[in-house]
Amino acid sequence: MPDLECRPLIAARWGDLERLFGPRGACGGCWCMWFRLSGARFRSGAGDANRAALRRLVDAGAPTGLIAYRSGAPVGWCAVAPRRDQPRLTRSPLVRAAERLRPALEPVWAVTCLYLPPAHRGQGVARA
């Protein structure tokens, strides 16, 4: 898509993520923290605490994901980060089984979320 560009989420783009996710944090206060926190911490932090946790990661320069822009406006989100930074993945029986078959020789990254507001779905953003 020639009019679509993806940029890493950095502190200077935080406002774009807030506009994209809206007041509910994309989906029920998730703020894309599901794979980064234990179940109890995630549930107790739904909303403002999860938002603050993601903000701390972004401010620290941790890789968290990419924002898709069309004509300068944020239209989509892709959470992508090193697997080791997403504890739910490291505890997954499927991931552990895959690692036993072929141990990673270098850091493995994982895409754990694609979020598109309803107005931007069906337009090829996720595919791009």
FENZI-V870324 format. One record per residue. RES is the residue in three letters. SS is DSSP state (H for helix, E for strand, C for the rest). PSI is psi as a letter, one per 20 degrees, with the letter a starting at -180 (* if undefined). OMEGA is omega in whole degrees, -180 to 180 (none if undefined). Layout:
[[RES:SS:PSI:OMEGA] [RES:SS:PSI:OMEGA]]
This chain:
[[MET:C:o:-175] [PRO:C:h:-178] [ASP:C:j:-179] [LEU:E:p:174] [GLU:E:q:180] [CYS:E:p:-179] [ARG:E:q:177] [PRO:E:q:174] [LEU:C:o:174] [ILE:C:r:-176] [ALA:H:h:-179] [ALA:H:i:180] [ARG:H:j:-177] [TRP:H:g:179] [GLY:H:h:177] [ASP:H:g:178] [LEU:H:g:178] [GLU:H:g:178] [ARG:H:g:-179] [LEU:H:g:-177] [PHE:H:h:-178] [GLY:C:a:-175] [PRO:C:i:-179] [ARG:C:j:178] [GLY:C:l:-180] [ALA:C:f:-176] [CYS:C:n:174] [GLY:C:k:178] [GLY:C:j:-177] [CYS:C:g:-176] [TRP:C:k:177] [CYS:C:k:-180] [MET:C:i:-176] [TRP:C:g:-176] [PHE:C:i:-177] [ARG:C:i:-175] [LEU:C:q:172] [SER:C:r:180] [GLY:H:g:-178] [ALA:H:g:180] [ARG:H:h:180] [PHE:H:g:-178] [ARG:H:g:-178] [SER:H:h:-178] [GLY:H:j:-177] [ALA:C:p:-179] [GLY:C:c:-172] [ASP:H:h:-178] [ALA:H:h:177] [ASN:H:h:177] [ARG:H:g:-180] [ALA:H:h:179] [ALA:H:g:178] [LEU:H:g:179] [ARG:H:g:178] [ARG:H:g:178] [LEU:H:g:-179] [VAL:H:g:-180] [ASP:H:h:179] [ALA:C:i:179] [GLY:C:j:179] [ALA:C:q:176] [PRO:C:p:-178] [THR:C:h:-179] [GLY:E:a:-177] [LEU:E:q:172] [ILE:E:p:175] [ALA:E:p:180] [TYR:E:p:171] [ARG:E:p:-178] [SER:C:k:177] [GLY:C:i:-179] [ALA:E:p:178] [PRO:E:p:-177] [VAL:E:i:-179] [GLY:E:r:-178] [TRP:E:p:174] [CYS:E:o:176] [ALA:E:p:178] [VAL:E:p:-176] [ALA:E:r:175] [PRO:E:p:-179] [ARG:H:h:-179] [ARG:H:h:179] [ASP:H:j:-177] [GLN:C:n:-171] [PRO:H:h:179] [ARG:H:h:177] [LEU:H:g:-178] [THR:H:h:177] [ARG:C:i:-177] [SER:C:p:176] [PRO:H:h:179] [LEU:H:g:180] [VAL:H:g:179] [ARG:H:g:179] [ALA:H:g:179] [ALA:H:h:180] [GLU:H:h:177] [ARG:H:h:179] [LEU:H:h:-178] [ARG:C:n:-180] [PRO:C:q:-179] [ALA:C:p:177] [LEU:C:i:178] [GLU:C:r:-178] [PRO:C:p:178] [VAL:C:p:177] [TRP:E:q:-179] [ALA:E:p:170] [VAL:E:p:-175] [THR:E:i:-177] [CYS:E:p:166] [LEU:E:p:179] [TYR:E:p:175] [LEU:C:p:174] [PRO:C:q:-177] [PRO:H:h:-177] [ALA:H:i:-176] [HIS:H:j:179] [ARG:C:q:177] [GLY:C:j:-177] [GLN:C:j:177] [GLY:C:j:-179] [VAL:C:g:-179] [ALA:C:g:179] [ARG:C:g:-179] [ALA:C:*:none]]
